Amino acid sequence: MKQHYIPQFYLRRFSNNERSIYTYDKMLSKSYTAPLMSVCCEDDLYSISDEFIKKSQSEGKTNINRLSIEHNFFANDVEPLFSNILKVIDDIKNEWLAGKNHYKLQYDEKKELALHIVMQYFRHPHIKKNAVDNYLRLERAEIDMVKEMLSAKTGRGEYRNMDIDVTCESPVLHANLTYMNDEVLMDCAEAIASNIFVFWISRGNDFYMSDFPIIIYPHIPNAQSSYMGLSQKGGELTIPLSSDLVLSIYDVDYFNKIKDRDGCYIEASDKEIRQQNYLRYIYATRHVFSLKNDFKLIDFICKQNGKHIFMKPNHRIEIVSGIGKY
C-alpha cells in the first residue's frame, strides 16, 4: 500500500491542479507529469504488522490497527493542523504583497510551525532508516557488552557465542524515536524557534520542491549538527512552503546581524531563487517538482557537471565499544 511521506495537500502547493505535478526524474534524466498519488510515497512506510497488532491486543492495547499511524496520526491529526498553519502564513504573505503592514509570527507561533517542520522531517524514509539503524546497532552493542561481562565474570567463554539479536516493529520504533516522541519534538522545535525566520517570496512561482525538501545549508564548514541534522552552528534550515514562498531559518548566533529580519517577507533575488532551487535539486533522492515545469537550472547543472548530483545527509551514529565498532 502506497503511503506518502510528503502530504498530498503540501504537494498540491506546487501543482497547477489537484491531480498531478510537473516532475524531474534524476534517475531517468527527464521531466514528465506525474500523478500526485505516485510521488513521495513508499509501500507500507507506516503500516503496522498483524503480528505486532496481535501482540499489542494480548497486552491490553486495543486501540491500534494497521493504519493507526497513517490515518489516525498523520491524516486525521497532524496534516490538517499543518495545512491550517500554512494558510495563516499565506494570509500574511498576501498582506505583504498588497503593501500592508504584515503580522510577524510570535515565538509560540514560530514554535508551532517549527514543530510541524520537525515532524515532516522526521517522517522521511531516510530519517526512518537512520533512526532505526542507530537504535538497533546500539542495542546490539549493549548485548555484546553484557555477554562479554558474563563471560569474564563466570569464566565461561560460551556466553560470548550466545545467539541473541534485536528485532523490532520498524514503523512503530521509528514513530516512538522521532515524530511521536514528545520530548524530542519539543526540544527540536524550541531550538529552531529561537532562530531567525525569513520568508522569501518569488512573484513568478519559481521555487522548486523535491522528495527531500527540508535542508540544512551550512555556512560554517564541518560544523557539528544536532537533532538529526536539523540544527547546526552557522546553519540555515530551508524549506519551500509553496511555489512562491521559501522559509529560511538562520542560526541566531551566527546571523545576529540580520536579527531585524526575523519574521519578514522579502522578495527573493534571482540569485536567492537559484540557490534555493539548487539545494532542492542536489538533495533530492530522485524527484524535483516545479509548478512552472521549468527545469532549465537542472539541465544546466547536469550539463556542466556531466552527471546529476546526489547529496545525502549522513545521520549514522558511530557506535564504538570496548569490543569493536557497530
Long-range contacts (C-beta under 8 A, 24 or more apart in sequence): 1-43, 1-44, 1-47, 2-37, 2-38, 2-41, 2-42, 2-43, 3-41, 3-42, 3-43, 3-44, 3-45, 3-46, 3-47, 3-70, 4-40, 4-41, 5-40, 5-41, 5-42, 5-45, 5-123, 5-124, 5-125, 6-40, 6-120, 6-211, 6-213, 7-74, 7-79, 7-82, 7-83, 8-36, 8-37, 9-79, 9-83, 10-82, 10-83, 10-86, 10-120, 11-36, 11-39, 11-40, 11-209, 11-289, 12-36, 13-86, 13-209, 13-241, 13-242, 13-243, 14-209, 14-240, 14-242, 14-243, 14-289, 14-290, 14-291, 15-289, 15-291, 16-291, 21-289, 22-289, 22-290, 22-291, 22-292, 22-293, 23-287, 23-288, 23-289, 24-287, 24-288, 24-289, 24-290, 24-295, 24-298, 25-286, 25-287, 26-281, 26-284, 26-286, 26-287, 26-288, 26-298, 26-308, 26-310, 27-286, 29-302, 29-308, 31-293, 31-295, 34-287, 39-211, 39-287, 39-289, 40-211, 40-287, 42-125, 44-171, 45-70, 45-125, 45-128, 45-171, 46-70, 46-74, 46-171, 46-175, 47-171, 48-169, 48-171, 48-172, 49-169, 52-169, 52-172, 69-171, 69-172, 69-175, 73-175, 73-180, 74-123, 78-116, 78-119, 81-116, 82-116, 82-119, 82-120, 85-112, 85-113, 85-116, 86-241, 86-242, 89-113, 89-199, 89-241, 89-245, 90-242, 90-245, 92-265, 93-199, 93-201, 93-244, 93-245, 93-265, 96-201, 96-265, 97-201, 97-203, 102-265, 104-262, 104-263, 104-264, 105-197, 105-263, 107-193, 107-194, 110-192, 110-193, 110-197, 111-189, 111-190, 111-192, 111-193, 112-189, 113-193, 113-197, 114-188, 114-189, 114-190, 114-192, 114-193, 114-249, 115-185, 115-186, 115-189, 117-192, 117-214, 117-237, 117-239, 118-179, 118-185, 118-188, 118-189, 118-192, 118-227, 118-230, 119-179, 119-185, 120-214, 120-239, 121-214, 121-228, 121-230, 122-178, 122-179, 122-185, 122-228, 123-178, 123-179, 124-212, 124-214, 126-212, 126-285, 126-312, 126-313, 127-174, 127-178, 127-228, 127-315, 128-170, 128-171, 128-174, 128-178, 130-228, 130-315, 130-316, 131-173, 131-174, 131-177, 131-178, 131-228, 131-315, 132-168, 132-170, 132-173, 132-174, 132-177, 133-316, 134-315, 134-316, 134-317, 134-319, 135-168, 135-173, 135-177, 136-166, 136-168, 137-317, 137-319, 137-326, 138-317, 138-319, 138-326, 139-166, 140-165, 140-166, 140-326, 141-319, 141-321, 141-323, 141-326, 144-321, 144-323, 145-321, 145-322, 145-323, 148-322, 148-323, 178-228, 184-227, 187-227, 188-227, 188-230, 188-231, 191-226, 191-227, 191-230, 191-231, 192-230, 192-231, 192-237, 192-249, 194-252, 195-237, 195-249, 195-250, 195-251, 195-252, 196-249, 196-250, 196-251, 196-252, 196-255, 196-258, 196-259, 196-261, 196-262, 197-247, 197-248, 197-249, 197-262, 197-263, 198-247, 198-248, 198-249, 198-250, 198-258, 198-261, 198-262, 198-264, 198-266, 199-241, 199-245, 199-246, 199-247, 199-248, 199-263, 199-264, 199-265, 199-266, 200-245, 200-246, 200-247, 200-248, 200-266, 200-267, 200-268, 200-272, 200-273, 200-276, 201-244, 201-245, 201-265, 201-266, 201-267, 201-268, 202-243, 202-244, 202-245, 202-246, 202-267, 202-268, 202-273, 203-244, 203-267, 204-244, 204-292, 205-243, 205-244, 205-291, 205-292, 206-243, 206-244, 206-273, 206-277, 206-292, 206-294, 207-240, 207-242, 207-243, 207-244, 207-245, 207-246, 207-273, 207-276, 207-277, 207-280, 208-240, 208-276, 208-277, 208-280, 208-281, 208-288, 208-289, 208-290, 209-240, 209-243, 209-280, 209-288, 209-289, 209-290, 210-280, 210-281, 210-283, 210-284, 210-285, 210-287, 210-288, 210-289, 211-284, 211-285, 211-286, 211-287, 211-288, 212-283, 212-284, 212-285, 213-239, 213-240, 213-280, 214-238, 214-239, 215-239, 215-279, 215-280, 215-283, 216-313, 217-279, 219-251, 219-254, 220-254, 228-315, 229-313, 229-315, 238-276, 238-279, 240-276, 240-280, 243-290, 243-291, 243-292, 246-276, 281-309, 282-309, 282-310, 282-311, 283-311, 283-312, 283-313, 285-310, 285-312
